[in-house]
Amino acid sequence: MPKKYSLELADVADLKQGPGHWKGSTMGTSDTDQKASYEDASGEPGGVVSTVASSRNPLQPPDASSEEPFTTYFDSKIAIPEDEKQSCFSFRKLWAFTGPGFLMSIAYLDPGNIESDLQSGAVAGFKLLWVLMLATLIGLLLQRLAARLGVVTGLHLAEVCNRQYQKVPRIILWLMVELAIIGSDMQEVIGSAIAINLLSMGKIPLWGGVLITIADTFVFLFLDKYGLRKLEAFFGFLITIMALTFGYEYITVRPNQQKLLQGLFVPYCQDCGTPQLEQAVGIVGAVIMPHNMYLHSALVKSRQVNRANKREVQEANKYFFIESCIALFVSFIINIFVVTVFAEAFFEKDNADVNAVCVNASSPHSSLFPNNNQTLEVDIYKGGAVLGCYFGPAALYIWAIGILAAGQSSTMTGTYSGQFVMEDVEHLTGMNDFLNVLMSLQLPFALIPVLTFTSLPSVMHDFANGLFWRIGGGILILLICCINMYFVVDYVMSLNHVALYVGAAVLSIIYLSFVAYLTWLCLIALGASFLACGTRHHLGLAACPELFLLNTVDMDALVAR
């Protein structure tokens, strides 16, 4: 266990000895005392507050000759400026809170999302844009719950699960989330490897691209040594590259604006069949990522918030939500660029059409498209090739740069998520389908806990979900889980193997049993207390002193002192 968290638990254990000590002090510590604790931790108010635990005696003065300890994203805090005038909105404060939402939004721009976008455009044209917009809005609401959990409790979702669930469930949850992170990282590495292969005109094989991606990801991760803001700026730079590259493709292709607006705001899909339905399900599965709930609840801890002051907590929740809205709007626009480019240029095209254009353009990728009348099927690799055939080599290279930025940024944020808790292109595309199914299966293990804990007054105190969020959140999560289960069942049925059906049936019983257990606890948290059968304390849903404590004292500042 890292020293920082072992000290946290030790401090909590000491304070738990006297329940009266914490029970009467919830929201009771004065603002002056709290701010003093931050100033003690940082050395000067208004700066970045380091929370790295030192092995020296805290009563001894600091050793001037000692070297500065190595810090990471989660070991420092950005101070929030104080306004002389108490206004309802401040751009200075919004800027101070800006960062976590954009890092979170990268999950909406990973290679899996880009592939889902281009396939949606090629298969259904503009008809599924409203599904993309609806999925993004649902994702925003769920991210709001995750961010509030981190702001109010001072703990990210994995830490709350560890403290609130019994031992066996929390181990299973940990394994499931790790699987989701591994699956997501594999998709992102594959996307980066394909981009490198396209940029090198095939001279760097896919396995070479994988090795390069892994190596440069570790190099980029050392950027957090140079400060939180520089790291966040780097991710902002990568998002800007995606906006510019995919925006270039959008301007080059010039999609029909009337069809675009109709696809966005008319929730209807005329003449759609099974392929379009499956693509709509795939969009929802690609947009809402399980590990992103854990990531966002941790990223918001990087801002200095006095949890003893209800106004400051409300303010942090407000600005984090505004920032998330802006960040997801940017990611939504980038996703629209990709969908509409392929909807305009390649909807209802067959392989023969593309093959003829590629041959006339003397493209080295013409062999990817057989000369037959089958409907064109594209992935990230073929998508770049077909853009090069129709719009010239510049379109291919710019596409590859955008995919590389998407893969690189999302691989790094996936690696941060993990801190908490290949030669054939066709084979890699099949692997992507499998990984999408894997992550779809993990969704309940993130969405159900985040709704459970944000609805518990013992965890969230005055900031627990109201009736609207409890009912609305429950319906949204049920809908998302049902959609993704349809996607999983459809994938298993397409395997056409009896042994796989039997294995899937056995695993389904185990899987659904655990989901039912989490749902049971969630329903109790939502207010269905009759389901507890008088055993609420043993379910791990009783009021925990350490969670009340964290509403009063910022534990990171306590450790630093």
ROTOR-620529 format. One record per residue (C-alpha): x, y, z; residue in three letters. Coordinates in steps of 0.001 Angstrom, whole numbers, plus 500000, padded with zeros to 6 digits. Layout:
BEGIN
XYZALA...
# end
This chain:
BEGIN
500000500000500000MET501414503455499132PRO502629505407502133LYS500151508201501501LYS497106505971501808TYR498507503949504712SER498895507196506647LEU495346508196505749GLU493987504961507141LEU496121505299510281ALA494811508821510889ASP491249507666510352VAL491733504774512762ALA492988507139515474ASP490079509506515011LEU487524506699514980LYS488381505852518579GLN486273508736519792GLY482979508744517875PRO481890511918519618GLY484946513636518200HIS483765513357514621TRP480052513024515084LYS479517516500516381GLY481970518157514016SER480520517325510629THR480634520569508675MET481794522115511933GLY485453523023511382THR485943526731510847SER487044528097507480ASP490021529776509153THR491322526511510617ASP490828524681507345GLN492609527342505302LYS495418527330507821ALA495863523615507252SER496274524249503543TYR498771527037504171GLU500745524759506477ASP500834522144503736ALA501828524445500912SER504160526869502593GLY502305529817501094GLU498633530342500317PRO497410530372496732GLY499963527932495346GLY499919524275494435VAL499583522233497612VAL501839519203497812SER500418516158499572THR503386513815499379VAL503903512098502707ALA507402512399504132SER509126509798506249SER510575512418508644ARG508986513377511962ASN506295515981511206PRO507281517922514338LEU510812518478513067GLN511561521492510847PRO512057520676507173PRO515566519855506066ASP516649522563503652ALA519206520264502061SER516675517534501268SER515677517109497633GLU512144517854496450GLU510169514594496413PRO508878513169493156PHE505249514207492698THR502491512952490414THR499104514220489304TYR497405513066492489PHE500065514424494866ASP499331518137494478SER496401520535494521LYS495546523657492567ILE494450526540494794ALA491168528246493913ILE491346532081493803PRO489158534052496171GLU486964536757494647ASP486444539982496555GLU482894540144495218LYS480681537130495820GLN479277536734492305SER477333533772490949CYS479984533160488277PHE483702533859487932SER485854533131484883PHE488936533097487141ARG487436530301489218LYS486241528417486139LEU489785528539484782TRP491135527237488103ALA488716524305487976PHE489386523623484268THR491427520497483581GLY489837517357485063PRO486828517510482723GLY489007517694479621PHE491120514758480783LEU487878512856481401MET486514513811477956SER489415512066476224ILE487624508772476859ALA484903510090474511TYR487545510527471802LEU489499507283472006ASP490067505104468897PRO487096502906469871GLY484800505931469686ASN486333507123466417ILE485810503680464859GLU482210503628466092SER481679507091464574ASP482996506247461140LEU481079502958461006GLN477908504810462046SER478336507246459181GLY479141504553456616ALA476270502246457717VAL473479504697458614ALA474519508034457130GLY473313510987459217PHE470437509030460791LYS472110508130464098LEU473529511526465050LEU470716511970467595TRP471832508717469272VAL475358510119469586LEU474020513344471097MET471738511500473528LEU474548509148474605ALA476841512131475228THR474177513868477352LEU473628510700479399ILE477385510387479817GLY477524513980481088LEU474871513297483748LEU476683510174484939LEU480037511987485005GLN478368514622487178ARG477573511969489780LEU481166510685489738ALA482618514190490085ALA480273515062492968ARG481323511922494816LEU484978512942494599GLY484338516576495549VAL482072515894498530VAL483883512941500111THR487496513632499131GLY487645510008497937LEU487444508600494443HIS484957505874493560LEU487417503008494060ALA488251504225497579GLU484588504528498508VAL483902501025497175CYS486822499739499233ASN485462501322502412ARG481776500594501920GLN481510497142500324TYR482289493800501927GLN485659492180501118LYS484523489714498426VAL482407492222496426PRO485140494831496466ARG487726492327495199ILE485386491329492371ILE484778494994491543LEU488508495646491477TRP489064492755489054LEU486222493898486782MET487452497480486611VAL491005496334485890GLU489637494233483018LEU487835497287481641ALA491009499393481854ILE493087496694480160ILE490514496361477390GLY490377500102476843SER494174500430476818ASP494473497615474265MET492074499429471922GLN494015502644472285GLU497389500986471673VAL495949499283468588ILE494645502628467311GLY498029504306467803SER499819501404466101ALA497516501668463070ILE498127505434462890ALA501904504935462969ILE501597502276460257ASN499615504665458025LEU502013507571458626LEU505014505418457716SER503342504121454520MET503418500622455982GLY507169500645456660LYS506621500342460417ILE504640497135461065PRO501796497085463540LEU503843495298466194TRP506479498035465844GLY503785500661466296GLY502628498917469469VAL506144499015470928LEU506576502690470003ILE503214503558471589THR504055501776474823ILE507463503462475024ALA506314507009474304ASP503347506661476670THR505737506103479561PHE507815509077478428VAL504773511361478289PHE503587510202481710LEU506697511767483233PHE505260515158482237LEU503363515270485522ASP506727515762487229LYS506644519297485830TYR503310520254487365GLY499610519712487101LEU498896522614484786ARG501569521621482272LYS500206518094482129LEU496653519325481623GLU497877521740478947ALA499524518854477109PHE496254516924477038PHE494505520073475844GLY497061520262473029PHE496256516691471965LEU492517517467471940ILE493271520533469804THR495157518343467326ILE492123516058467067MET489808519031466529ALA492041520458463791LEU492701517195461956THR489151515867461968PHE487897519408461318GLY490105519479458208TYR488436516291456970GLU485032517879457655TYR485872520999455641ILE487331518910452807THR484275516652452472VAL481683519428453157ARG478789517332454540PRO475177518325453839ASN474238520699456678GLN470502520133456335GLN470921516375456745LYS473281516989459668LEU470723519101461564LEU467928516676460745GLN470009513746461998GLY470777515598465239LEU467313516748466213PHE464905514248464628VAL465002511003466678PRO463993508776463815TYR465794506308461557CYS463892505770458315GLN464449502456456501ASP466793501261459244CYS467297497559459901GLY469417495293462077THR472798496755460993PRO471689500264461929GLN470214499069465247LEU473444497295466124GLU475379500430465232GLN473157502550467498ALA473823500134470361VAL477534500294469561GLY477511504096469830ILE476097503976473367VAL478613501301474373GLY481539503264472942ALA480604506596474530VAL479892505536478133ILE483032503935479542MET483097502191482952PRO486600503208484025HIS485830506851483255ASN483559507023486327MET486509506031488512TYR488870508384486697LEU486691511489486929HIS485976511003490636SER489753510973491202ALA490686513866488905LEU488513516366490804VAL490610515760493915LYS493368517823492286SER491636521073493295ARG491863522553496775GLN488356522531498269VAL487504523166501911ASN484963520430502601ARG484082522007505947ALA482536524882504001ASN479284523920502314LYS479429526931500000ARG482858525924498678GLU481670522380497999VAL478613523686496138GLN480843526030494178GLU483247523226493240ALA480356521035492079ASN479030523894489955LYS482296524747488231TYR483259521123487648PHE479868520555485999PHE480271523638483775ILE483759522492482788GLU482474518987482015SER479751520492479807CYS482334522456477823ILE484720519507477537ALA482042517058476383LEU480668519632473932PHE484133519815472333VAL484367516014472175SER480839515851470730PHE481768518273467931ILE484843516187467088ILE482715513026467004ASN480244514801464688ILE483115515663462343PHE483966511967461963VAL480365510693461609VAL479372513282459005THR482531512871456913VAL481865509172456431PHE478108509712456135ALA478563512173453283GLU481338510402451411ALA480792506685451949PHE477152505986452908PHE475684503289450625GLU478982502842448782LYS480070499310447861ASP483535497811447569ASN483569498099443785ALA482983501871443942ASP485869502383446350VAL488144499946444522ASN487697501839441241ALA488563505184442871VAL491599503722444679CYS492930502114441490VAL492532505392439549ASN494357507216442355ALA497175504600442266SER496664504025445980SER498769501288447589PRO495669500402449661HIS493374499465446753SER493755495754447613SER491863496383450871LEU488640496732448869PHE487699493706446714PRO485977494399443403ASN482492493206444429ASN479090494713445174ASN479157494142448925GLN478477497181451110THR481621499020452151LEU482797498135455661GLU485369500418457254VAL487467500537460390ASP490152502974461530ILE492715501584459074TYR490398501289456070LYS488873504647456958GLY492214506377456494GLY492888504456453281ALA489534505338451727VAL489948509010452644LEU493311508956450896GLY491765507426447778CYS488976510014447521TYR490618513182448848PHE494333512677448333GLY497321511602450479PRO497017514696452689ALA493619513500453944ALA495117510111454861LEU498074511570456758TYR495963514132458589ILE493519511367459542TRP496417509277460878ALA497711512222462950ILE494257512636464517GLY494035508917465314ILE497541509018466805LEU496575511943469065ALA493397510100470107ALA495240506878470850GLY498125508539472667GLN496006510739474911SER493512508038475821SER496289505526476531THR497796507928479059MET494478508644480805THR493792504902480811GLY497116504428482570THR496066506970485199TYR492828505004485684SER494931501926486311GLY496677503702489208GLN493479503298491123PHE492254500289490959VAL499020492017466246MET500341491730462778GLU497070491543460759ASP494692494513460541VAL491640492274460150GLU492557490409463333HIS493013493671465193LEU489556494830464096THR488074491606465437GLY489950492209468676MET488338495649468895ASN484879494060468680ASP485755491679471504PHE487150494505473644LEU483981496549473106ASN481968493613474434VAL484338493246477393LEU483910496895478387MET480148496735477905SER480055493941480481LEU481903496116482991GLN479477499054482890LEU477232497928485802PRO480306497702488047PHE480892501442487693ALA477415502891487194LEU475603501026489981ILE478175501884492714PRO478324505564491727VAL474518505860491970LEU474512503885495228THR477037506059497048PHE475865509424495715THR472391508531497048SER473563507673500558LEU473280510517503128PRO475905508719505230SER478381509251502374VAL477246512507500743MET475625514218503762HIS473711517290502488ASP474752516555498885PHE473045513166498518ALA470934512685495386ASN467384513979495578GLY464337512052494412LEU464720513242490804PHE468327512073490525TRP467587508778492257ARG464732507864489919ILE466273509418486809GLY469709507956487477GLY468254504512488101GLY466274504595484839ILE469294505786482842LEU471570503109484266ILE468946500401483651LEU468548501580480059LEU472296501675479407ILE472878498238480923CYS470021496728478865CYS471368498284475651ILE474830496950476319ASN473531493485477221MET471802493412473828TYR475157494239472252PHE476862491431474194VAL474173488842473352VAL474310489791469668ASP478096489341469661TYR477915485919471359VAL475216484722468952MET477387485699465996SER480127483295467158LEU478044480271466007ASN479636477709468306HIS477718475508470779VAL480587475242473274ALA480844479019473386LEU477096479266473995TYR477357476894476978VAL480349478747478433GLY478584482068477960ALA475475480723479731ALA477481479625482796VAL479353482916482987LEU476090484812482538SER474608483199485656ILE477621484252487752ILE477719487698486167TYR474008488410486603LEU474104487171490202SER476755489734491115PHE474942492501489216VAL471771491557491139ALA473690491830494431TYR474943495336493552LEU471459496303492392THR469983495101495683TRP472340497331497659LEU471639500205495264CYS467875499883495765LEU468400499993499536ILE470456503179499106ALA467726504646496885LEU465213504254499703GLY463818500706499426ALA464803499945503037SER462414496985503272PHE464855495036501049LEU467525495201503754ALA465574492738505923CYS467057494285509060GLY470683493566508015THR471656496969506669ARG474673497286508962HIS476134494012507667HIS475710495031504039LEU478399497676504328GLY475901500503503896LEU476022501760507492ALA477324505248508227ALA481120505069508284CYS482948507560510551PRO485769508060508073GLU483330509290505442LEU481772511784507838PHE485290512789508785LEU486226513577505206LEU483358516030504989ASN485131517989507703THR488854517533507083VAL490725517314503793ASP492660514116504426MET495376514957501891ASP496178518174503747ALA496155516244507033LEU498707513767505653VAL500940516575504399ALA500992518140507855ARG
# end
